[in-house]
Amino acid sequence: MYLLILVLEQNSLLPEILEKLLEAGVTGTTVLNSVGMGRLLAQYGKDSPVGQVVKEKLRKGNYTNKTLFAVIRSEEILDRAVDTINELVGDLEKPDTGIMFTIKLDRAFGLI
């Protein structure tokens, strides 16, 4: 089993990504609102206390990213999912696209 994590900058792509992941064999994905520390510090300034910045951002509920988590049962499905995301998002090495990584899982609980 594998954990696929995608931090997506282009929120408009979310519906299509979820649809294509389902077609690729990914049976479930959790989506969270998120914001990166770099974006917070750029917005509020490096001299701002980080704790205060985070509290202010959370209070306003102004998130800029979507973070997707998917537990994937096989390497074949993982490869299809990664290819699908790369096709839709484009070159993740470019700024303001996102971050994606995978982790091999020994065990997972609570999955159907």
N, C-alpha and C positions, 0 to 999 in steps of 0.2 A: 504494500500500500504506500501511497505517496500523498503528501500535502502540497497542493499548488496554492500559492499566494500571489495575488496581483493587486498592486496599488495603482489604480486607474486615475489618470489626470483628466481624461476626456470623458466626462460623465455621460455625454450624449450617446456614447457607444455601448453603455451598459445593457440596454434591452437586447441588442443584436448579439452581444457577447454571450449573454445568458442563453439565448435561443440556440446559438451555434455550439455552445458547450454541451447542451442537452443532446443535440444531434450527434456530437462526437462521442457520446456515451457517458458523460459526467452526470450522475444521477441526482446530485444536490450541491448547491453552492450557497454559502452564507455571505451576505453583503453588509458591510458596515460603513458608516460615515467616518471619514478620517481626515486628518490634516498633518502634514509633516513639520518637524521642528524647524527645518530650514525656512519654510514658508512663514512660520510664525515669527521667527527672528527677523526675517526680511521685512515683514509687515510692521512689527512693533519696534524694531531696532535692537541691535545686539546688546545695548546697555540696559534694556528692560529686564527686570527680574523674571526669569523663565516661569516660575510658579504663577506669578500675577498674569503673565501673558496667556498661559494655558487656561486659567480660571476665566479670564475675560472672553476668550474664544469659545469655551464650552458654554458659558452663560448666554452668549449670543446665538449659539447653535449654527454658526457660519462655517460649515465644513467645505473643503474644496475637493476632496478626493472620495472615491469609493474604494474600499478594500474588499477583495473577494477571497474567500477561503473555500477550497474544495478538497475533500478526501477522495482520492481516486484509487480504485482497486488494482489496476494493472498498468504496467509500463506502456503498453500499446495505447490505452485510453489517454494516459498522460501525454504521450507524444502527440496524439491527435489534438488534445486540448491546447498544448503549447503552440503547435502549428496554427491552430485556429486563432488564438490570441494574437500571435505575431502577424497574421494576415490582416486582422481587423485594426489593430493598434498601430502597426508599422514598426519602425526601427526604435526599439526601447533605449538605444544608446543616445537618441536625440533628446534634448531637454523638453520637459513638459509633456511627456508621453506616459510614463509610468515606470514601475519596477515590478519585475516578476522573478520568483524563485520557487524551487521545489525542495522538499525535504522527504527523505525516505522514512517511513513510519514502521516501527516494530509492532505496535498495537494501537488500536482505536476502539473506543467504547461508545455505546449509544447510537450506533449507526444501524440503519435498516439494511 
